[in-house]
Amino acid sequence: MPDATAYFVADDADTVGLASALDALAQRFSVEQSVARSLLRTWLDTDDWLLHKAGMVLEQRESTTDGLRLILRRAEGREHTQPVEVITWPARIDALPPGPVRAQIEGVVGIRALLPVASLRALRRDVRVMNEDRKTVVRMAIESSPKSGATQLPDHLTVSAVRGYQAQADRVTARLATVTGIFAVATSPYEQALQANGRVFGDDVPTPVEMSASMPARNAVTAVIHSFLSTVERTLGGVISDIDTEFLHDFRVAIRRSRSTLKLSGDVLASGPAEQLSPDLKWLGDLTSPTRDLDVYILGLPDMADGLQSAAPADLDPFRDYLLSRRRTEFRLLVRALRSARFRRALDHWRALGLETEPSNPGKLTSAGELAADRLSRAHRRVTKRGSAIGADSAPEELHDLRKRCKELRYLLEIFRPLHDPATHRAVLRDLKALQEVLGEFQDSEVQGLAVREFALTMLSTGSAPARTVLAMGELAAQLSAHQRHARTAFAGSFAVFNSADSKRRFREVTRGSSG
Amino acid sequence: MRVLATYNIKGGVGKTSTAVNLAYLSARDGSRTLLWDLDPQGAASFIFRIKPRVKGGGKGLVRRTSSLEDAIKGTDFDDLDLLPADFSYRNLDLLLDAQRKPVRRLRQLLRPLAEDYDTVILDCPPGISLVSESVMYAADTLLIPLIPARLSLRTFDQLTDFVKALDDRPPSLAAFFSMVDRRKRLHRDVVTALTAERDDLLRTAIPNATAIEQMAEQRAPVGVFAPRSVAAACYEALWAELQT
């Protein structure tokens, strides 16, 4: 199990660099090398780099001698290996057989699929450096990429200390540093292969919008909407291929945020293109809802099944099958629409936004700072006013409406985040998030409860629901009602915190910051 | 994390050979494995070519002035690490005795390793002492190699009674015949008779084989240098039996 690691690459001009490195080591250490074998190394991570964020590197290694293996390297240098059969990537965690690698990563990747992020064909020789007892104290790997391979890296050498033998590895590294024809690098073959494949860690997050209080409001809003467009374009392939549910989630969030931005701040743009895009965004929102809603039910079903008191979780299997079947139908419709001319036109409208020569709408709000202060204050007032009007007897619709207003405020805060003091911004967001969670639980429980009832009726009418399933679904509906009641009770407390003098003071600080 | 320990009051019954070979097989099967060589003679450390030395000695580990994690060494095999012996372990009894709840100390020391290892194997020195009692508290299973003789069974029965009387979760006992010499009629008779007679003995018996003696020469588990030997097959069978 390796400890810390060092990397060397051969100088392009020096074709004997790595061979002379071994010769140099052999003068001072006992060295043994394996025969060369051909390898295909494929590194995997989720689209949002969850493994990288957790300090893990996952590799599928296919070799002529060892077959196919998954190798996981954790932040502190520990390695876990698991032989596997062929896995078709991208794959979700349940496609991996049980074993040490899966056990380490399943809590990290959760519902996200693993995708190949870089690959490298290499000819590899393993080298053991041994002490006087012929105990391996340092492991080295020398790899060269075939010149015809898709990914070309210079010949490279990796030095890993066996656990507990770091001092010996340091001596080996120091010796290698004196060899001409090779030089130390800070990046691993994985990072080099990523770079060669045109990827960088964190490339799932769009480049942050550069915004200053003094920049023209129109430019700021255009940049924000274009950044959402880049998320839509980036996730589109994943949505259509149905790699995992989160591509559609991110796709949908970007649409919703664009729609809100256009609604709340679109008046600073020229009216023509904005008016064209607005119905497109509504169409896209409606289009993606059924599949996403079904995803939410399917993902939440195991937890709900665990909470059943009298029914057995397996009683819900026909319900799950029904949801999956409905999802397949809705997903087909979604993909058809995303491949349609209408969708391509919507993207064209989106891309054209802000590029028109038509002048902006006349108005007083010419800078991003002024726009942010004005829209944030208005949105905050709407939330406090509507929230204050809600009492014990208020209709559920009033809470639903408040939830929408909270979302608008949240989007505005996120859009104009670059203008705010980070600490105050975080505090304001925390107050709002707490309120949103309660409102979310209230509405989601209601909507899901109604949906469960509707699904039960449909399943009964089509004869696809045995009695035990309908009974279990009844229990689910009761569970959801209990959640809703709980959220209703918690509302007053959450709103009181949001509406407190302290929270309002923090919000004023944020809006003052916006205006520069 | 599953903790196994090889134990017998007598020396020279195959405890270390069992610990080394089972640790190797455990790691080979993909289980992250740590072998702790608790015997100051350091035979397991020697076989894995690791110097029997721990910075701070047994005192540092027991008093937690030095870290168990820092003392661990990687072996030449994937997923198999070793916590080496140290000559100071000869005083481990006294060091444990100076602690509060001495018999639970070993278990406390192992607890932080649960995230890093699936299997820990403790190779215990012979004798009955505070160290062996601590091992009984720390282990989920005691692996007890028995020389094929009636007296060995008597000692095993005494141990069974002792373990039952422990005031905390007692480990399960997995006794098996070891160093069986098929050329000796007495060995053959005892193994046949007692295996049929008693249901608390494992079915696998480890032979008295040259391959096992060669471990100290080859400085490797049997499966590495004599994978097709009878001894290697017997350790495989023992390991498989322990998984059931």
Interface residues (C-beta under 8 A of the other chain):
Chain A: M1 P2 D3 R78 E79 H80 T81 Q82 P83 G99 P100 R128 D133 R134 K135 T136 V162 R163 G164 Y165
Chain B: G30 S31 R32 F48 R49 I50 K51 A71 I72 K73 G74 D76 D78 D79 D81 D116 D118 R219
